Amino acid sequence: MLEELLIHKPDDPIQYMIDHLKQNNDDAPRICVLGPPASGKTTVGWILEGFPENQEQAWMLQSSGIIPRHVVVLYAPDTVLIERNSGKRLDPFTEEVYHTTFDWPSDLLVQQRLVEPEDLSEQEISKKLMEYHRNFPGVFQIYQKVLKSINADQPSMDVLSQVLTYVQTRHRSAAPFTPRILFCGPPGSGKSLQAALIAQKYDVVNICCGQLLKEAVADKTKLGELVKPYIDSGYPVPDNLVMKILAARLNALDCMTNGWVLYGFPRDVKQGEELQKSHIIPNRVFFFNLPYDSIMERLSQRRIDPVTGERYHTTFRPAPTPEIQARLRQNPRDKEENIEKRVETYYRNAKELEDFYKDAFYVNADQDPYVIFEFIESCIIKPLPCKKVKRS
């Protein structure tokens, strides 16, 4: 990633980094290594090191779908960190970094030309440490469910061993029961973002029905081959095919043991009844409500760069350069007439679906996404609804 940053020199390196990570946001290990200066972050190996530096940047990563499964925090006394930094020396010819105590070169010529880096005075390091201690409580709070603190004031191989042990573990869900969560709502209401946040915090499986169908096609399964003509032509996939693919996924071991959050299905009562017949019964259902004007504003202004595949929004996230702006295209689904049809289809079936899920919660989706997340979370941790038994 650093190599690409140096080559492309983007105007917004943070956004470039986020886009780069999203391209590799699959089931592979996603590890974030944090810590103060000279804590040894780069010696243990990492996917993302030294970022985020504050709570705002952590929220930015999460809202972009960049959610690490493991966060390693390396710590050491400030006196140790100041000593490590103050002992660093730089070879101006090769730009190799050495240390007066831990890594002194044997070559006399190299020793003679070493210089002290300009930004590593004790005063400068103390300033950086103060900033680190001020910002990181907020970062810890966001990642506390997947975070492991490791003492960096020990041999690097011991640190590596502890890090490897941690990142090879699978987190237990923090949920008070096995969550089976269903999100219903009109297009553009933020279901995918909330599903990602819930999945990250409670370690449940995040399932988008539409994406699941596309994966079946890409994997060339037998059901995927049956679904492919419908996906290619843009026609709705028959319910019986959707249910077979969905039931197989929701009955997989990870869903059964960790729980799941599902959106994109059901879209009407008939589909909800099919879920019940397959013994797929959510224990939390949320309906997202969003005014029509807000839906139109969110969706109709979305654009995509056909060269990079990057997505933009003319109001909330405009293209960074006129060149990119000129080549942006709009997905036909995001044209106003098509949005109107999709919204109309949703609300045509919404009332019956709401009646079907009588114990559902209702979400005001026209507010800050993290306010919405806190509300959803409060509903998840409430006691499970139970039927009142009549006493004779």
N, C-alpha and C positions, 0 to 999 in steps of 0.2 A: 504494500500500500504506500509506504514511504517513497519507494522508487517511482510509483505512478504520480505521486504528488509533485516530485521534483521534475518529472517529465512534462506533465500537463499544466502545472502552475495555476491551479484554479483560483478564481477570485474569492471564492468562499471555501477554504480548505476543510472546515468542519462539515459542511453539507456534502462535500465531495467524499469525505471519509464515511459519512452515514450511508451514502449511496453505494459506496464500495462494499461495505459490510452487508447491506441488504441483498446484494447479489449472491452472497455466500451464507444466507440465513436459513440453513437447512438443519438436518438432524446431527450435523457434525458438532464437535465440542465448541462451545462459545464461552470463552473465559476472559474475564476482565481483571487485570492486575493493577492494583492501586497502591499508593504509598507516598511518603514524603521523599524529597530529594535524597539520593544516595542510599535508599533502603534496599537496593539490589533487585529492582523489579525486572530489569532486562536479563538477569542471569538465570532466571527460572523458566524462561520461555513464556510467550503470551500470544493471545490473539489481539487484544486491545490493551495497551499499556499507557498509564498516565492520563487517561481520559475516561470519564468526566472528572473535572476538577471542582465542580460545585453542583448544587442541587438543580439549578436551571439546566445545565448541560445534561444531567442524568434524565430529567424529564424529556429533554429534546430527543435523546436516544430512544426512550421508551415510546414516545409518540410516533417515532419513525419506524417502530417495529424492531429496533435493535435491542434485544433483551438477553443479557448473558445468563447462562444456566449456573455459572459459578463465578463468584467475585472473591478474589484473594486480596487481602489487605496486609501489606508488610509493614511492620512497625519496629522501631528501635528508639532508645533514649536520644534526646536531641544532642547530647554531648557526643555520642558515638557518631551521629550523622554529620555533625559539624567537623569532627576529626576526619571522617572519610572524605568529605569534600575538600577540606583545606589541604589534604595531602595529595591531591590530584595534580599531575603535571602533563603538559601537552607537547607532543612532538610536532613542531610547525611544518615539518617536511612531509610527514606521513599522516598527520592528524590522529595518530594513535594516542590513547590516554593511558598513563601509567600512574603509579601511586608510590609515594616515598616509603611507605611501610609494607604494603601488601604486594606490590607488583613493580619492583624497581628493575629497569633493564640492565642486562649484563654488559652490553656494548658501551664502552667509555664515550665514544663519539655521540651516541644517542643521549647519554646522561648529560653531556655538556650542552647540548642544544635544547634540552627541555625547558619549557617556560610555564609559569603559573597562569592558568586561565583567568581572564579579566573579571568574569562575573562570579568567581568563587571565593570572594573574601568572606571572612567570618561574619561581617555585618550583612552582606548580601544573602548568605545562607540563612542567617537568623531571620531575616525579613521573609524569605520564602517559607520557612518553617512556620512562622506566625500566620501567614496567609493560609497554609495548609490546615493548621489546627482550627482556624476560624471557619473554613468552608466545609470540612469533611463530615462534621456531625450530620448535616443535611443529606449528604451522599449515603452515609451509613444507614440512615433511616429508610431510604428508598430500597436499598439492597439487603436489608437486614435478614430477610428470609433465605438468601442464597449466599451469605457472606461468611468468610472464614478469616480470622485474624491470625497471622503467623509471625512469630518473633524473628526478625531479620538479623539480630545480633548473635549469629551463630554461623558455623561453616556453611558455605553456599550449598554443598551437597545435602546437608541436613534440611535446609530450607526446601530444596528441590524435592526431596523425599516426601516431606509433609504436604507440599503443594500437589504432587502427583496423587498421593493418597486421597486428598480431598476431591480433586477434579474427576476422579474415577468413581466417585460415589454418586448415587442417584438420590435426590432429595425426597424426603417424605412430604406429603401434602400437609400444609398448615391448616387445611380446612377442618372444621369440627365434625364433619361427616363426609361421606363420599359425594362430592357435588355432581349433580346432573343438571346443568344450567342451560336454559333455552332463551335466546334473544330473538324477539320479533319486532319488526318496525319497518317503516318505509325506507326506500333507497336514500342513502345520504345521511342517515340518522346516527351514524357512528358505532354501529354494532361491531364492526371488525376491530376497531381500536379498543373498545371495552373488553372484547373477548381476549385480545392479546394481553391486556393488563391483568385480567383475572387469571389467565393461564400462567402468566409469569409468577404471580404472587402465590397461587395455590398449587402450582405444578399439575394442573389438570390439562387434558388434551384439548387443543384448540381445533375445532372442526368447522370449516366453511363448506356447506353442501356443494356449492358451485365448484369450488376448488377441488373437492374430493372427486367429482365427476371428471374434471379435466385430468387429474392424476391417474384415474382409471384408464382413460384414453391413452395417456402418455406411456403408461406401463404396459399397454397392449394386452390387458387381461381379456378373458372371454366376455365379461360384461362390458369392459371398455370398448371392445369392438362393436358391441350392439349400441352403445351410447354415442359413438363417434359420428354417425350420420346426423344425429339430432344437434350435436354441438356444432358441427361444421355448417349446418344450414340455419342455425339460430332458432330452431323450433324447440319447444319445451320437451324435456326428456320424460317419457311415460313414468307414472308413479311407481309402477311395479319394478322397473329397473332401478330407479333411485333408491327404493326401499331395500333392495337386495344389497346394493353397494353400501348404503348407510348402515344397515343392520350389521353387516360384516365388520365394519369399522368400529361401531359403538360396542360390539360384543368382543372386541379384541382385548387382550390381557391388560394393556396399559389403561384403556378406558374403564375396564371393570374394576381395577384396583385404585387408580388415581382419580377417576371421574372425568367429566368432559364439559365443555361449553360449546354449544351448537348454534349456528345461525344460518339463515337461508332456507330453512325447512323446519316445520311445515308452513305452507303459505295459505292453507284453507283447512276447514274442519275435516274434510275427507282425508287429507294427508295426516292430520293430527290423530285421527282414528286408526290409520294404518300404523302409526308409531306405537299406539297403545296395543294393537293386536300383536305387534312384534315384541311386546314387553319392554319397550323403550319409553319409560315414563320419567320425565324431568321432575326434580323436586324443588326447582326454582324456575319460574317463568317471568320474564320481563318484557313489557311492551314499551317501545321507545316512541315518544310523541314529538313531532317536529312540525312547525308551521310550514305550509306549502311554499311561502316566499323564501324561507331559509333553505328548504330542500333545493329549490331552483337555483339559489345563489351558490350553494355548495357544489352542485353537479354541473350546471350549465357552463361554468367558467373553468372547468377542468380541461387541461390540455396535455398532450404527450409529445415528446421529442422522438420522431421516427428514427433518428440516428442512434441515440443512446438508450431509448426506452424510458428515459426519466420523465416523471410526471410533474406538472406545474399547475398553478391556479392563478388566474389573471389578477385576483385581489389578494389572496392570502399568501401565495408563493409565486410571484412573477418570475419569468425567465431572467437570468442574471445578465444576459447580453442581447443587443439587438439582433445579432446573427441567429442566436437560438430562438428568439421570439419570432423571427420571420419564418422559421421552418416548423413551428408547432402545429399539430393537427388535433382535431377534436374527434373523439370516439363517437360514432353515430348514436350510441346509446345515450350520450350526454346532450344530444340536441333537445331543445325545449319540448318539441312535440312528443318525442319518445319518453322523456322524463314524465311528462303529463300522463301518458298511457300507463307507465309502470306504477306511478303513484295511485292512479285510479284503480288499477288492478288490485293493489294492496288494500286500499280502503274498502273495496267492494267485498272483501272477505274478512276484514279485520274484526268487525263486530261479532260475527259468529265464532271466530277463533277466540276472541276475548271471553265470550260466554262459555266456550269449551274449557278454557283454563281459568276457572273461577277464582283460584287463589293467587292469581298473577299480581306482580308489582308493576306500577306505572312510572316511567322515567321521563322527566322533562329533559329532552335531548338538546334543547336550545340554550345551553349554558356551557361553562368551562368543562372540558372533558374530565378533569381530575375531581371536580365537584360531583360529576356524574358517577365516577368510579367510587368515590367514598359512599355515595348513597347506595349503589349496587352492593358494595361490600357489607354495609350495615344490614341489608336485607338478607344476604347470604348467611351471616352468622347468627341470625335470629333462630330460635328453636324451630324445628320442623313442624309444619302444621299437622295436627292429628284430629281424627274424628272424635267427636264427643259420644261417649257410650251412655245410653239411657239406662238408668238404674231402675230396677223393678221395685 
